[in-house]
Amino acid sequence: MLLKKQKPAIIFEIMSRNLINLFTVLAVLFIITACVFRSDRDSKNSPTSNLGEKEKSEKTSTKEFSSNGETNSQKKDAGDFIVEHLEVKNSSYIEIDRQIKQDKTLEKAADKLNRSLILPHDIKLRTKDCGEPNAFYDEREHSVTVCYELMDHFYRVFKSVGNSEQKAYDKMFDAVRFAFLHEIGHALIDTYNLPVAGNEEDAADRCSSFINLTELGEDGVNAVLAAADAFALESKRNTQEKRNLADEHLLQEQRFYNSLCMIYGSNTEEYDYIVSEGYLPKARAERCPAEYERTVNSWENLLFTWRKR
């Protein structure tokens, strides 16, 4: 299905009518990230709660030390999450940017993150206009940026297939949440020099799914579902001639199936419709519970020594 081009004024009008929702969601995007680093995870909600006591003990003993032998208590907190407000060049986003500064949305989020994580250096948090729809981590500047144009892009994608303005707006925020946590994944991999035995873009996708599905409940599931929808819709616009197989990102079709696999693997009974209605092939679905479990255990182990106690 071809996506219909929307007039630029539409998304700006919708955003203006929903500024309060925008600030709330942006706050959630950053503040909820800190949840994954809390040290008092309830064992009944932990994906590893069904492991045997011996396996739990072995995992704990492994996680007490980092790869260079340092314990959590030996790591020094030498950095902070720092908010940077940059000049907005596109006049369409000036009011949104002003309200975010006034509400101190990012400052509140940075404070939550700083209470949760040990950092070897500062990481900057930004929202701004970028001239293109994007969200990215800059390893040279150690910064995570969510572009206002990305919100515009997701809104247009979801609106183009017949969603109401409000539905497209809601799904846009869910997709942006997934994208933001994807970039947080890149930031953590770089900052902590985490080992990645595979494609880093896929690892960042799985980090986002891990945080969304283990920490955010229904909102997190909606974020992964919205991302999967966006991947599917965007893939229809990428004809064989336009696909860049040399790009480090997986194909949008692959990201779609991987996202569904994470959701299904997290609770096969609750999300059985993903398989029964044909969205995810049964052959792949059979491996999803183990795939999900492996993803969760991997990220929990990798981040353990960097959590503040």
C-alpha positions as CSV (number, residue, x, y, z in Angstrom):
1,M,0.0,0.0,0.0
2,L,1.4,3.4,-1.0
3,L,1.6,6.0,1.8
4,K,-0.4,9.2,1.1
5,K,1.5,12.4,1.5
6,Q,0.1,14.6,4.3
7,K,0.2,18.4,4.4
8,P,2.9,19.6,6.8
9,A,0.5,21.8,8.6
10,I,-1.6,18.9,9.8
11,I,1.0,17.5,12.3
12,F,1.9,20.9,13.6
13,E,-1.8,21.7,14.2
14,I,-2.3,18.4,16.0
15,M,0.8,18.8,18.1
16,S,-0.2,22.3,19.1
17,R,-3.6,21.0,20.3
18,N,-1.8,18.3,22.3
19,L,1.2,20.0,23.8
20,I,0.4,18.7,27.3
21,N,0.4,15.1,26.0
22,L,3.7,15.8,24.2
23,F,5.4,16.9,27.4
24,T,4.0,14.0,29.4
25,V,5.2,11.5,26.8
26,L,8.7,13.1,26.5
27,A,9.0,12.9,30.2
28,V,8.0,9.2,30.1
29,L,10.5,8.5,27.4
30,F,13.4,9.5,29.6
31,I,12.2,8.9,33.1
32,I,11.0,5.3,32.6
33,T,14.4,4.4,31.2
34,A,15.7,4.6,34.7
35,C,13.4,1.9,35.9
36,V,15.4,-0.8,34.2
37,F,18.4,0.0,36.3
38,R,16.8,-0.3,39.7
39,S,18.4,-2.9,41.9
40,D,15.3,-4.1,43.7
41,R,13.6,-5.8,40.8
42,D,10.7,-7.9,42.1
43,S,11.5,-11.5,41.6
44,K,7.9,-12.4,40.7
45,N,8.1,-10.0,37.8
46,S,11.6,-11.0,36.7
47,P,11.8,-13.1,33.5
48,T,14.4,-15.3,35.2
49,S,12.1,-16.1,38.1
50,N,11.4,-19.6,36.7
51,L,15.1,-20.6,36.8
52,G,16.2,-23.1,39.4
53,E,18.0,-21.9,42.5
54,K,21.3,-23.3,41.3
55,E,21.0,-21.4,38.1
56,K,20.1,-18.2,39.9
57,S,23.1,-18.5,42.2
58,E,25.4,-19.0,39.2
59,K,23.9,-15.9,37.4
60,T,24.3,-13.8,40.6
61,S,27.9,-14.9,41.1
62,T,28.6,-14.0,37.4
63,K,27.0,-10.6,37.6
64,E,29.0,-9.5,40.7
65,F,32.0,-8.7,38.6
66,S,32.5,-6.7,35.4
67,S,34.6,-8.0,32.5
68,N,37.8,-6.5,34.0
69,G,37.3,-7.9,37.4
70,E,35.9,-4.7,39.1
71,T,33.0,-5.0,41.4
72,N,30.1,-2.6,41.4
73,S,31.5,-0.8,44.5
74,Q,34.8,-0.2,42.8
75,K,33.4,1.8,39.8
76,K,33.6,5.5,40.0
77,D,30.7,7.8,39.0
78,A,32.5,10.4,36.9
79,G,29.7,11.6,34.7
80,D,26.0,12.7,34.5
81,F,23.2,12.9,32.1
82,I,23.1,16.5,31.1
83,V,20.4,18.4,29.2
84,E,21.4,20.7,26.4
85,H,18.9,23.1,24.8
86,L,19.9,23.9,21.3
87,E,18.5,26.6,19.0
88,V,15.5,25.6,17.1
89,K,15.8,26.7,13.4
90,N,12.4,25.5,12.2
91,S,9.7,28.0,13.4
92,S,7.1,25.3,13.4
93,Y,8.8,23.7,16.5
94,I,9.5,26.9,18.5
95,E,6.5,26.7,20.7
96,I,7.0,23.0,21.5
97,D,10.6,23.7,22.3
98,R,9.7,26.6,24.5
99,Q,7.2,24.6,26.5
100,I,9.7,21.7,27.0
101,K,12.3,24.1,28.4
102,Q,9.7,25.8,30.6
103,D,8.4,22.5,32.0
104,K,12.0,21.3,32.6
105,T,11.0,17.9,31.2
106,L,14.5,16.8,30.3
107,E,16.1,18.2,33.5
108,K,13.7,16.1,35.6
109,A,14.5,13.0,33.5
110,A,18.2,13.6,33.7
111,D,17.9,13.7,37.5
112,K,16.1,10.4,37.6
113,L,18.7,8.8,35.4
114,N,21.6,10.2,37.4
115,R,20.1,8.6,40.5
116,S,20.1,5.2,38.8
117,L,23.3,4.9,36.7
118,I,27.0,5.1,37.3
119,L,28.6,6.9,34.3
120,P,32.3,7.2,33.4
121,H,31.5,10.5,31.5
122,D,28.7,12.8,30.7
123,I,25.9,11.9,28.3
124,K,23.8,14.8,26.8
125,L,20.0,14.5,26.3
126,R,18.5,16.6,23.5
127,T,15.2,17.1,21.6
128,K,15.5,19.4,18.6
129,D,14.8,20.0,15.0
130,C,17.3,18.2,12.8
131,G,16.2,18.9,9.3
132,E,15.3,15.2,8.8
133,P,13.3,12.6,10.7
134,N,15.8,10.9,13.0
135,A,16.8,9.9,16.4
136,F,20.5,9.2,17.0
137,Y,23.3,8.7,19.4
138,D,26.5,10.6,18.7
139,E,29.5,8.8,20.1
140,R,31.8,11.8,19.5
141,E,29.6,14.1,21.6
142,H,28.1,11.4,23.8
143,S,24.6,12.7,23.1
144,V,21.2,11.2,22.5
145,T,18.9,13.2,20.3
146,V,15.2,12.8,19.4
147,C,14.3,15.0,16.4
148,Y,10.9,16.7,16.2
149,E,10.8,15.6,12.5
150,L,10.7,12.0,13.6
151,M,7.5,12.6,15.4
152,D,6.2,14.3,12.2
153,H,7.3,11.3,10.2
154,F,5.6,8.6,12.4
155,Y,2.4,10.6,12.5
156,R,2.3,10.8,8.7
157,V,3.0,7.1,8.4
158,F,0.2,6.0,10.8
159,K,-2.2,8.6,9.4
160,S,-1.6,7.4,5.8
161,V,-3.3,4.1,6.4
162,G,-6.6,5.5,7.7
163,N,-6.0,6.0,11.4
164,S,-7.8,8.9,13.0
165,E,-5.7,11.9,13.9
166,Q,-5.8,11.0,17.6
167,K,-5.0,7.3,16.9
168,A,-2.1,8.3,14.6
169,Y,-0.9,10.7,17.3
170,D,-1.0,8.1,20.0
171,K,0.8,5.5,17.9
172,M,3.4,8.1,17.0
173,F,4.3,8.6,20.6
174,D,4.6,4.8,21.1
175,A,6.9,4.5,18.2
176,V,9.0,7.4,19.4
177,R,9.4,5.7,22.8
178,F,10.8,2.7,21.0
179,A,13.2,4.8,19.0
180,F,14.4,6.7,22.0
181,L,15.2,3.6,23.9
182,H,16.9,2.2,20.8
183,E,19.3,5.2,21.0
184,I,19.8,4.7,24.7
185,G,20.9,1.2,23.8
186,H,23.6,2.6,21.6
187,A,24.6,5.0,24.3
188,L,25.0,2.3,26.9
189,I,27.0,0.0,24.5
190,D,29.4,2.8,23.7
191,T,29.7,4.3,27.2
192,Y,30.2,1.0,29.0
193,N,32.1,-0.6,26.1
194,L,29.7,-3.5,26.2
195,P,30.4,-6.6,24.1
196,V,28.1,-7.0,21.2
197,A,28.4,-10.4,19.5
198,G,26.4,-9.5,16.4
199,N,24.8,-6.5,14.7
200,E,24.8,-3.4,17.0
201,E,21.6,-2.0,15.5
202,D,19.8,-5.3,16.3
203,A,21.3,-5.2,19.8
204,A,19.9,-1.6,20.3
205,D,16.5,-2.8,19.0
206,R,16.5,-5.6,21.5
207,C,17.6,-3.3,24.3
208,S,14.5,-1.2,23.5
209,S,12.3,-4.2,23.5
210,F,13.9,-5.4,26.8
211,I,13.2,-2.2,28.6
212,N,9.7,-1.8,27.1
213,L,8.6,-5.4,27.8
214,T,10.1,-5.9,31.2
215,E,9.5,-2.5,32.7
216,L,6.6,-0.6,31.1
217,G,3.7,-3.0,31.1
218,E,1.0,-2.3,28.5
219,D,2.7,1.0,27.5
220,G,5.8,-0.9,26.7
221,V,4.0,-3.5,24.6
222,N,2.2,-0.7,22.7
223,A,5.6,0.8,22.0
224,V,7.0,-2.4,20.5
225,L,3.8,-3.0,18.5
226,A,3.8,0.6,17.2
227,A,7.5,0.2,16.1
228,A,6.6,-3.1,14.4
229,D,3.7,-1.4,12.6
230,A,6.0,1.4,11.5
231,F,8.6,-1.1,10.2
232,A,5.9,-2.9,8.2
233,L,4.5,0.3,6.7
234,E,7.9,1.7,5.9
235,S,9.0,-1.6,4.2
236,K,6.1,-1.2,1.7
237,R,7.7,2.1,0.5
238,N,11.1,0.6,0.1
239,T,11.1,-1.1,-3.3
240,Q,13.8,-3.6,-4.2
241,E,15.6,-0.8,-6.1
242,K,15.5,1.5,-3.1
243,R,16.7,-1.0,-0.5
244,N,20.2,-0.4,0.8
245,L,21.5,-3.9,1.7
246,A,24.8,-2.4,2.8
247,D,23.2,-0.4,5.6
248,E,24.0,-1.5,9.1
249,H,20.3,-1.6,10.0
250,L,18.4,-4.8,9.4
251,L,15.7,-4.7,6.7
252,Q,12.5,-3.2,8.0
253,E,10.8,-6.5,7.4
254,Q,13.3,-8.2,9.7
255,R,12.8,-5.6,12.4
256,F,9.1,-6.2,12.1
257,Y,9.4,-9.9,12.8
258,N,12.0,-9.5,15.5
259,S,9.8,-7.1,17.4
260,L,6.8,-9.4,17.2
261,C,9.0,-12.3,18.3
262,M,10.0,-10.4,21.4
263,I,6.4,-9.6,22.3
264,Y,5.2,-13.2,21.7
265,G,8.2,-14.7,23.5
266,S,7.4,-12.5,26.6
267,N,4.0,-14.2,27.1
268,T,3.0,-16.8,24.5
269,E,-0.6,-17.2,25.9
270,E,-1.5,-13.5,26.1
271,Y,0.0,-12.8,22.6
272,D,-1.1,-16.0,20.9
273,Y,-3.0,-13.9,18.4
274,I,0.3,-12.8,16.8
275,V,0.8,-16.4,15.6
276,S,-2.8,-17.6,15.2
277,E,-3.7,-14.6,13.0
278,G,-0.6,-15.1,10.9
279,Y,1.5,-12.1,11.7
280,L,4.4,-14.3,12.9
281,P,5.3,-17.7,11.2
282,K,4.9,-20.7,13.5
283,A,8.5,-21.9,12.8
284,R,9.9,-18.6,14.1
285,A,7.4,-18.4,17.0
286,E,8.6,-21.7,18.5
287,R,12.0,-20.2,19.1
288,C,10.7,-16.8,20.5
289,P,10.4,-17.7,24.2
290,A,14.0,-18.8,24.3
291,E,15.0,-15.8,22.2
292,Y,13.2,-13.4,24.5
293,E,14.7,-15.1,27.6
294,R,18.2,-14.9,26.2
295,T,17.8,-11.2,25.3
296,V,16.6,-10.3,28.8
297,N,19.3,-12.3,30.6
298,S,22.0,-10.7,28.4
299,W,21.0,-7.1,29.1
300,E,20.5,-7.7,32.8
301,N,24.0,-9.2,33.0
302,L,25.6,-6.5,30.9
303,L,24.1,-3.6,33.0
304,F,24.3,-5.1,36.4
305,T,27.6,-3.6,37.5
306,W,26.6,-0.1,36.4
307,R,23.5,0.2,38.5
308,K,23.6,2.4,41.6
309,R,22.6,0.6,44.7
